[in-house]
Amino acid sequence: LARWQDESGAAWVLASVSGPVEGSAKFATTNGAATHGSIVAFKVEDEGGKMTLTPAWVSRDMIDPASPMAANGTVVALSQGNATTHARLYVLDATTGKELYSSGDSIPTYAHLTGVSVGDGHAFFTTHDNMLYSFGIALEH
């Protein structure tokens, strides 16, 4: 899980989900069909003195998404891929889940049981073959 606070002071909770999002949660915004996995966002709201998680958005489809990271109004998300699909790094708008950046086909293999670290304007992660990747990300949003 990840947490961030928007400019108005509202708190948000982000989570990675393997498989399709099903059930009673109705998300206000979806960014395409997410049949393999996704990042989901919930807004933390006070409803009559009770804190609730209001479903806000679902990201694009991701294969085995790692836990997301939030930084300056963006969400850094890693679709880890699998033995037949390569990993992809995404930067998403934190309030809508809209894709702002994708690493495309620049990662030739998959990641496995990894996470993303964000620091000094870079997103870091490793792939299954122990290769360390560092992507420079513009954090001004």
ZATOR-289877 format. One line per field, with one value per residue (C-alpha): residue number from 1; chain; residue in three letters; x, y, z. Coordinates in steps of 0.001 Angstrom, whole numbers, plus 500000, padded with zeros to 6 digits. Layout:
BEGIN
resi NUM, ... $
chain A, ... $
resn ala, ... $
east X, ... $
north Y, ... $
up Z, ... $
// end
This chain:
BEGIN
resi 1, 2, 3, 4, 5, 6, 7, 8, 9, 10, 11, 12, 13, 14, 15, 16, 17, 18, 19, 20, 21, 22, 23, 24, 25, 26, 27, 28, 29, 30, 31, 32, 33, 34, 35, 36, 37, 38, 39, 40, 41, 42, 43, 44, 45, 46, 47, 48, 49, 50, 51, 52, 53, 54, 55, 56, 57, 58, 59, 60, 61, 62, 63, 64, 65, 66, 67, 68, 69, 70, 71, 72, 73, 74, 75, 76, 77, 78, 79, 80, 81, 82, 83, 84, 85, 86, 87, 88, 89, 90, 91, 92, 93, 94, 95, 96, 97, 98, 99, 100, 101, 102, 103, 104, 105, 106, 107, 108, 109, 110, 111, 112, 113, 114, 115, 116, 117, 118, 119, 120, 121, 122, 123, 124, 125, 126, 127, 128, 129, 130, 131, 132, 133, 134, 135, 136, 137, 138, 139, 140, 141 $
chain A, A, A, A, A, A, A, A, A, A, A, A, A, A, A, A, A, A, A, A, A, A, A, A, A, A, A, A, A, A, A, A, A, A, A, A, A, A, A, A, A, A, A, A, A, A, A, A, A, A, A, A, A, A, A, A, A, A, A, A, A, A, A, A, A, A, A, A, A, A, A, A, A, A, A, A, A, A, A, A, A, A, A, A, A, A, A, A, A, A, A, A, A, A, A, A, A, A, A, A, A, A, A, A, A, A, A, A, A, A, A, A, A, A, A, A, A, A, A, A, A, A, A, A, A, A, A, A, A, A, A, A, A, A, A, A, A, A, A, A, A $
resn leu, ala, arg, trp, gln, asp, glu, ser, gly, ala, ala, trp, val, leu, ala, ser, val, ser, gly, pro, val, glu, gly, ser, ala, lys, phe, ala, thr, thr, asn, gly, ala, ala, thr, his, gly, ser, ile, val, ala, phe, lys, val, glu, asp, glu, gly, gly, lys, met, thr, leu, thr, pro, ala, trp, val, ser, arg, asp, met, ile, asp, pro, ala, ser, pro, met, ala, ala, asn, gly, thr, val, val, ala, leu, ser, gln, gly, asn, ala, thr, thr, his, ala, arg, leu, tyr, val, leu, asp, ala, thr, thr, gly, lys, glu, leu, tyr, ser, ser, gly, asp, ser, ile, pro, thr, tyr, ala, his, leu, thr, gly, val, ser, val, gly, asp, gly, his, ala, phe, phe, thr, thr, his, asp, asn, met, leu, tyr, ser, phe, gly, ile, ala, leu, glu, his $
east 500000, 500984, 499492, 499592, 497927, 496603, 496795, 493454, 494732, 492678, 494351, 494493, 495379, 496867, 497136, 498232, 495721, 496481, 493677, 490543, 488871, 485557, 483000, 480942, 483506, 482423, 485314, 484505, 487246, 488676, 491570, 490693, 489973, 492290, 492008, 495487, 495985, 496033, 496701, 493584, 493091, 490764, 490073, 489906, 486737, 484915, 481273, 479493, 482499, 483498, 486538, 485736, 487644, 485805, 486847, 488304, 490129, 491568, 494726, 495330, 495920, 499173, 500710, 501564, 501774, 504252, 503264, 503012, 504911, 503473, 505564, 504480, 501006, 502114, 502044, 505042, 503854, 505683, 503967, 506362, 505337, 505992, 508071, 506291, 505715, 508348, 508129, 506985, 507330, 504434, 503950, 500280, 498392, 497588, 494081, 492847, 495160, 495753, 499037, 501630, 504644, 505410, 508800, 507331, 509550, 512789, 512907, 513570, 512621, 510325, 510681, 509839, 508983, 510427, 509307, 509907, 511952, 511773, 514497, 516395, 514173, 514640, 512591, 514649, 513805, 515467, 514472, 514596, 518130, 519451, 519664, 519136, 517062, 516980, 514540, 514747, 511285, 510171, 508468, 507126, 503469 $
north 500000, 503598, 506805, 510375, 513687, 515960, 519775, 520125, 517983, 514914, 511588, 508802, 505112, 503205, 499440, 496932, 494269, 491030, 489989, 491910, 494277, 492716, 493027, 495795, 498613, 500960, 503104, 506561, 506360, 503411, 503664, 500752, 497111, 495751, 491983, 490995, 493484, 497184, 499928, 501106, 504375, 505184, 508609, 508705, 510560, 511383, 510298, 511315, 510801, 507512, 507287, 505531, 504548, 505803, 504017, 506669, 505092, 501945, 502131, 500584, 496823, 495635, 492183, 491372, 494994, 495747, 497987, 501587, 504634, 508148, 511240, 514854, 514098, 511117, 507367, 505300, 501815, 498744, 496121, 493277, 491145, 487408, 484840, 485790, 489531, 492142, 494624, 498217, 501229, 503697, 507135, 507902, 511015, 510399, 511905, 510148, 507192, 508546, 507380, 510157, 507994, 504427, 502789, 500938, 498125, 499422, 496656, 493388, 491007, 490629, 491553, 489085, 489803, 493286, 496730, 500264, 502794, 506495, 508953, 511929, 512121, 508450, 505264, 502140, 498442, 495155, 492462, 488693, 488550, 490956, 493968, 497267, 499812, 503528, 505763, 509523, 510893, 514482, 514973, 518440, 517813 $
up 500000, 499473, 500806, 499566, 500307, 497552, 497474, 499268, 502159, 501275, 501964, 499372, 499615, 496665, 496266, 493662, 492652, 490829, 488507, 487604, 490071, 490961, 493682, 495141, 494777, 491990, 490827, 489473, 486836, 484934, 482514, 480264, 480955, 483644, 483324, 484574, 487402, 488213, 490695, 492522, 494398, 497247, 498706, 502501, 503511, 506716, 506541, 509691, 511917, 510285, 508038, 504764, 501642, 498573, 495349, 493011, 490051, 488510, 486372, 482975, 482769, 484374, 484615, 488253, 489477, 492256, 495145, 493920, 495159, 495352, 494656, 494012, 492701, 490633, 491134, 490067, 489161, 487891, 485794, 486607, 483641, 483580, 481682, 478420, 478977, 479815, 482674, 482160, 484371, 484438, 485929, 486541, 487554, 491221, 491093, 487925, 487231, 483724, 482198, 482012, 481074, 480023, 479599, 476615, 475348, 476888, 479537, 477700, 480514, 483495, 487152, 489883, 493520, 493277, 494259, 493083, 495019, 494243, 495173, 493805, 490721, 489780, 489971, 490730, 490443, 489513, 487049, 487540, 486050, 488735, 486423, 488218, 486284, 487000, 485166, 485585, 486250, 486236, 489562, 488824, 488137 $
// end
